Amino acid sequence: MRSLGIVLSLPVLVAAVGGCALMPANGPSSWDVWAGQHDPKNVPYAFVRITPKVATVLAKAAPRLVSDFPDRSRPRDIRFGNGDILSVTIFEASSGGLFIPSEAGVRPGNFINIPAQAVDINGNISIPFAGAIRARGRTQVEVQQAIVDALKDRAIEPQAVVSVVEQRTSLITVVGDVARSSRIPASLTPERILDTISRAGGPSGPGPDIWVSLEREGRRGLAPFGALVYEPANNIYVHPNDTIYLYREPQTFLAFGAFGNQQQIPFGTWRISLAEAVAKSGGLSDAIADPASVFIYRGETREVAEAMGIDCSKFQGPIIPVIYNFNFRNPGSQFLATTFEMRNKDVIYVANSVSVEATKFLTYIRTVNSTLNDPINYAINAYTLRGIVKGTGNVSTAIFTGSTPILAPPAP
């Protein structure tokens, strides 16, 4: 027993000085993740435990067009601009008027068609006997009324119909991964973003990997294509002069720590929850994982971080590094895990259980102990074998003097 206590003294001393840093590991312990946020030598990050309030804030911050463009009202009526080509038809109530001569008689539809013309550089179109009629900045109905007002004292109960032959100013640009990148004339009847994309031939690739970017008057919104299909609120109205950009970017997340495997995993769909991500990773290893130490590494905007109650004064830049903590030991956390939406390039890390680290430490002690005892055992066996060869049958023993073992050879 004395020899065991002496042999163990060295590894115990080393462990007391070095702690768990001597043990092999695939990442930080749960304590290190929690304490690291207060270490000035560390890269600064915020530590947030997932609660229903935090999940609600993150759900509102998910990439959705309805969040970036909350105004769901229909777009304003199209107003003409320079270069738009218009066609004008003028009706009179009876013959003998300004446009329909008396000898023409009464016939169905007393009208004439004015040749199609472009809105000129001054913003006008020309109507016989009415002169220049302003069209730029006016709607179809407003131009029609302006023509009627200019002719009502000369023609017989005139009526005017203005049609768009070619729309050159109120256009919608659709580019990227679509069948036909083009500038599409805005429809006089308001249409939604999926309608416009379909007019461009639809996405050229698989839907789950397609992202939709909408730019309008200096603002930009982003959403997965699936959000437009499965969440109708995101299928917002398109406005004239919008730019729609479709691009392909497969979404993936990284899984490290106490999983079955360490790997990069594709979403496989337009969105995925934390519960689904853990299942795709092979689930938590029952032998080594600490269910209360599931961490998600992500960068959040300052606005989102402040909404979660994070003090952002110590962080620089627009993106705040955040480590979220999820406790799967809590039965109710499974419901939160199904609503927590993963983001592209998220990192999930699961720390080892404390018992695993203790086992590693004990294994380390046994290894050091064996390393120190093996030479002594080899020497004892050698002396014993020599005694057997000489026929004495005596067995060597080890005598400890202080901390130094001395081998006592077999008696002659």
C-alpha positions in Angstrom: 0.0 0.0 0.0 2.9 2.3 0.7 4.3 1.7 -2.7 1.0 2.5 -4.3 0.7 5.8 -2.4 4.2 6.8 -3.5 3.6 5.9 -7.1 0.4 7.8 -7.2 1.9 10.9 -5.7 3.4 12.1 -9.0 0.2 12.0 -11.3 -1.9 13.5 -8.5 0.5 16.4 -8.2 0.5 16.9 -12.0 -3.3 16.8 -12.2 -3.6 19.3 -9.3 -1.3 21.7 -11.2 -2.5 21.1 -14.8 -6.2 20.2 -14.2 -8.3 19.0 -17.1 -6.1 20.8 -19.7 -4.0 17.6 -19.7 -6.8 15.5 -20.8 -7.6 14.9 -24.6 -10.9 16.5 -25.7 -12.7 17.4 -28.9 -13.7 20.9 -27.5 -14.3 23.0 -24.4 -16.1 21.7 -21.4 -19.5 23.2 -20.5 -17.8 25.2 -17.7 -15.2 26.6 -20.1 -18.0 27.8 -22.5 -19.8 29.5 -19.6 -16.6 31.0 -18.0 -15.0 32.0 -21.3 -17.3 35.0 -21.8 -15.7 36.6 -18.8 -12.1 35.9 -19.8 -10.5 39.1 -21.2 -8.0 36.9 -23.1 -10.8 35.2 -25.0 -12.5 36.3 -28.2 -15.5 38.2 -26.8 -18.9 36.5 -27.2 -22.3 36.6 -25.5 -23.7 33.5 -23.7 -27.5 33.1 -24.0 -29.6 30.3 -22.6 -32.5 29.4 -24.9 -35.9 30.4 -23.3 -39.3 30.9 -24.9 -38.6 34.7 -25.0 -35.3 34.2 -26.8 -37.0 31.7 -29.2 -39.7 34.3 -30.0 -37.1 37.0 -30.7 -35.1 34.7 -33.0 -38.3 33.6 -34.8 -39.1 37.2 -35.7 -35.5 37.7 -36.9 -35.5 34.8 -39.3 -34.8 35.7 -42.9 -38.3 36.5 -44.3 -39.4 39.1 -46.8 -42.5 40.0 -44.7 -40.1 41.1 -41.9 -38.0 43.4 -44.2 -41.1 44.8 -46.0 -43.9 44.8 -43.5 -46.2 47.0 -45.6 -48.7 44.5 -47.2 -50.8 47.1 -49.0 -51.1 46.8 -52.8 -48.7 48.9 -54.9 -49.8 52.2 -56.2 -51.2 52.4 -59.7 -48.6 52.5 -62.5 -47.8 56.0 -63.6 -46.4 56.6 -67.1 -42.9 57.9 -67.7 -40.8 59.2 -70.6 -40.5 56.5 -73.3 -43.7 54.6 -72.5 -45.6 53.9 -75.7 -49.3 54.5 -75.5 -52.3 54.0 -77.7 -55.3 56.3 -77.5 -58.8 55.6 -78.8 -61.4 58.4 -78.8 -65.2 57.8 -78.9 -68.0 60.3 -79.8 -71.6 59.8 -78.9 -72.8 60.4 -82.6 -71.7 61.4 -86.0 -71.2 65.0 -87.0 -68.8 65.7 -84.2 -65.1 66.5 -84.2 -63.8 63.1 -85.2 -66.9 61.5 -86.8 -68.2 63.4 -89.9 -71.9 63.7 -90.6 -71.7 61.7 -93.8 -70.3 58.8 -91.8 -73.8 58.2 -90.4 -74.5 56.4 -87.2 -72.6 53.2 -86.9 -71.6 50.9 -84.1 -68.8 52.4 -82.2 -68.1 55.9 -83.3 -64.4 56.0 -82.6 -61.0 56.7 -84.1 -57.6 55.2 -83.1 -54.7 57.6 -82.6 -51.4 56.1 -83.8 -49.3 54.7 -80.9 -46.8 57.2 -79.6 -44.2 57.4 -77.0 -44.3 59.8 -74.1 -41.9 62.5 -75.2 -39.0 64.1 -73.4 -41.3 66.7 -71.9 -43.6 64.0 -70.6 -46.5 64.6 -73.1 -48.4 62.8 -75.8 -50.1 64.6 -78.6 -53.9 64.4 -79.3 -55.4 66.0 -82.4 -57.4 69.1 -81.5 -56.4 68.8 -77.9 -52.7 69.4 -78.2 -50.1 68.2 -75.8 -51.6 66.1 -73.0 -49.3 65.5 -70.0 -48.8 61.8 -69.4 -45.6 61.5 -67.3 -46.4 60.9 -63.6 -50.1 60.2 -64.4 -52.1 57.0 -64.2 -54.1 55.5 -67.1 -57.3 56.9 -65.7 -55.8 60.4 -65.1 -54.6 60.6 -68.7 -58.0 59.5 -70.1 -59.7 62.2 -68.0 -57.2 64.8 -69.2 -58.0 64.0 -72.8 -61.8 64.1 -72.2 -61.4 67.5 -70.5 -59.5 68.9 -73.4 -62.1 67.8 -76.0 -65.4 68.1 -74.2 -66.1 71.6 -75.6 -65.4 70.5 -79.2 -66.4 66.8 -79.5 -69.8 65.2 -78.9 -69.7 63.7 -75.4 -66.1 62.4 -76.0 -64.7 59.4 -74.2 -61.1 58.2 -74.3 -59.4 54.9 -73.7 -55.6 54.8 -73.1 -53.8 51.5 -73.5 -50.1 50.7 -72.9 -48.5 49.3 -76.0 -45.0 49.0 -74.5 -44.0 49.6 -70.9 -40.5 51.1 -70.7 -40.3 52.7 -67.3 -42.3 50.7 -64.8 -40.2 47.5 -65.1 -39.3 44.7 -62.7 -35.9 43.2 -63.0 -35.6 39.4 -62.4 -32.1 38.0 -62.6 -30.0 35.1 -61.3 -31.0 31.4 -61.3 -34.2 31.8 -63.3 -35.1 30.3 -66.7 -35.1 33.8 -68.4 -33.3 36.7 -66.7 -35.2 39.8 -68.0 -36.8 43.1 -67.3 -40.5 42.4 -67.1 -43.1 45.2 -67.5 -45.1 45.7 -64.3 -48.6 44.6 -64.6 -51.5 47.1 -64.3 -53.1 44.5 -62.1 -50.9 44.2 -58.9 -49.1 40.8 -58.7 -47.1 39.1 -56.1 -43.5 38.0 -56.2 -44.1 34.4 -57.1 -46.2 35.6 -60.1 -43.3 37.7 -61.3 -40.8 34.9 -60.9 -43.1 32.6 -62.8 -43.3 35.1 -65.7 -39.5 34.8 -65.8 -39.7 31.1 -66.2 -39.4 30.1 -62.5 -36.2 29.0 -60.6 -33.7 27.0 -62.7 -32.6 24.9 -59.7 -34.1 22.9 -56.9 -36.3 25.0 -54.6 -34.7 24.1 -51.2 -31.4 25.6 -52.3 -32.8 28.8 -53.8 -32.7 32.1 -52.0 -34.7 35.2 -53.1 -33.3 38.7 -52.7 -35.7 41.7 -53.2 -34.3 45.2 -53.5 -36.7 48.2 -53.4 -35.8 51.9 -53.0 -32.5 51.1 -51.4 -33.8 48.4 -49.0 -33.0 44.8 -49.4 -34.8 41.7 -48.0 -33.8 38.0 -48.1 -35.7 34.8 -47.7 -35.5 31.1 -48.8 -37.6 30.4 -51.8 -39.5 27.9 -49.7 -40.7 30.6 -47.4 -42.6 32.2 -50.3 -44.3 28.9 -51.1 -45.1 27.6 -47.6 -45.6 30.8 -45.8 -48.0 32.9 -47.9 -47.3 36.1 -45.9 -43.9 36.2 -47.5 -45.4 36.3 -51.0 -45.6 40.0 -50.9 -46.7 42.4 -53.7 -44.1 43.4 -56.3 -43.7 47.2 -57.0 -42.6 48.8 -60.2 -38.7 49.1 -60.4 -38.2 46.3 -57.9 -35.2 44.0 -58.5 -35.6 40.3 -57.7 -32.4 38.2 -57.6 -32.5 34.4 -57.2 -29.4 32.5 -56.3 -28.4 29.0 -55.3 -26.8 28.5 -51.9 -27.1 25.0 -50.3 -27.6 25.5 -46.5 -25.4 23.5 -44.2 -24.5 23.3 -40.5 -21.5 21.8 -38.6 -21.7 19.2 -35.9 -18.9 18.8 -33.3 -18.5 17.2 -30.0 -20.3 14.3 -28.4 -22.2 13.3 -31.6 -22.0 10.1 -33.5 -19.8 11.8 -36.1 -18.1 15.2 -36.6 -19.4 16.4 -40.0 -20.8 19.1 -42.2 -24.5 18.3 -42.9 -26.8 19.8 -45.5 -30.2 21.0 -44.5 -31.9 19.1 -47.3 -34.9 21.4 -47.1 -35.5 25.1 -47.0 -35.5 25.2 -43.2 -34.7 22.9 -40.3 -35.2 23.0 -36.6 -32.6 22.3 -33.9 -34.3 19.0 -33.1 -34.1 17.9 -36.7 -30.4 19.0 -36.9 -29.5 16.9 -33.8 -31.3 13.9 -35.3 -29.4 14.4 -38.6 -26.1 14.5 -36.7 -26.8 11.0 -35.3 -28.2 12.2 -32.0 -26.4 12.8 -28.7 -24.0 9.9 -27.8 -25.5 8.2 -24.8 -22.0 7.2 -23.6 -20.3 10.6 -23.5 -22.8 13.5 -24.2 -24.0 16.0 -21.6 -27.6 16.8 -22.7 -27.6 20.0 -20.7 -24.5 21.3 -22.7 -25.7 21.7 -26.3 -24.3 24.9 -27.7 -25.1 26.7 -31.0 -22.5 29.2 -32.3 -23.9 32.0 -34.4 -23.4 35.7 -35.3 -26.4 37.9 -34.7 -27.0 41.5 -35.7 -26.9 44.2 -32.9 -30.6 44.7 -33.2 -31.4 41.1 -32.5 -28.8 40.8 -29.8 -30.2 43.9 -28.0 -33.7 42.5 -28.3 -32.5 39.4 -26.4 -31.1 41.6 -23.6 -27.4 41.3 -24.5 -25.1 44.2 -23.5 -23.5 45.1 -26.9 -21.3 47.9 -25.6 -18.2 45.7 -25.4 -18.6 44.4 -28.9 -17.4 46.1 -32.1 -18.9 45.8 -35.5 -22.4 45.1 -36.6 -22.3 41.3 -35.9 -22.3 40.0 -32.3 -20.8 36.5 -31.7 -23.4 34.5 -29.6 -23.2 31.1 -28.1 -26.7 29.7 -27.3 -27.1 27.0 -24.7 -29.8 24.4 -24.9 -30.7 22.0 -22.0 -32.0 18.7 -23.3 -32.3 17.4 -19.8 -35.4 19.6 -19.4 -38.4 17.6 -20.9 -40.0 20.8 -22.0 -37.0 21.9 -24.0 -38.0 19.4 -26.7 -40.8 21.7 -27.7 -38.4 24.7 -28.0 -36.0 22.5 -30.0 -38.7 22.0 -32.6 -39.3 25.8 -33.0 -35.6 27.0 -32.9 -34.7 27.5 -36.5 -31.2 26.7 -37.6 -29.3 29.2 -39.9 -26.9 28.6 -42.7 -23.4 27.8 -41.4 -24.5 27.4 -37.7 -22.2 25.3 -35.5 -23.6 22.8 -33.0 -21.2 21.6 -30.3 -22.1 19.1 -27.5 -19.8 19.0 -24.5 -18.8 15.7 -22.8 -20.4 14.7 -19.5 -18.4 15.4 -16.3 -18.3 11.6 -15.7 -16.5 11.2 -19.0 -13.8 13.7 -18.0 -13.4 11.9 -14.6 -13.0 8.6 -16.4 -10.4 10.1 -18.7 -8.5 11.4 -15.6 -8.6 8.0 -13.9 -7.4 6.3 -17.0 -4.6 8.8 -17.2 -3.6 8.0 -13.6 -3.6 4.3 -14.3 -1.4 4.9 -17.4 1.1 6.9 -15.4 1.0 4.4 -12.5 1.6 1.5 -14.9 4.5 3.4 -16.5 6.2 3.8 -13.2 5.5 0.3 -11.9 6.5 -1.6 -15.1 10.3 -1.3 -14.7 10.1 -2.4 -11.1 7.9 -5.4 -12.0 10.3 -6.3 -14.8 13.3 -6.2 -12.5 11.5 -8.3 -9.8 10.6 -10.9 -12.5 14.2 -11.0 -13.8 15.6 -11.6 -10.3 12.9 -14.2 -9.6 13.7 -16.0 -12.9 17.4 -16.0 -12.1 16.6 -17.6 -8.7 14.5 -20.3 -10.4 17.3 -21.0 -12.9 19.8 -21.4 -10.0 17.4 -23.7 -8.3 17.0 -21.7 -5.2 13.3 -20.9 -5.7 13.7 -17.6 -3.9 11.7 -14.6 -5.0 13.0 -11.0 -5.1 11.2 -8.3 -3.3 11.1 -4.5 -3.5 11.9 -2.5 -0.4 11.1 1.2 -0.3 13.6 3.5 1.4 12.0 6.9 1.5 10.6 7.3 -2.0 13.2 5.1 -3.7 12.6 1.4 -4.3 15.5 -1.0 -3.7 15.4 -4.5 -5.0 16.4 -7.2 -2.5 17.9 -10.1 -4.5 16.9 -13.6 -3.6 18.9 -15.4 -0.9 21.8 -17.5 -2.1 
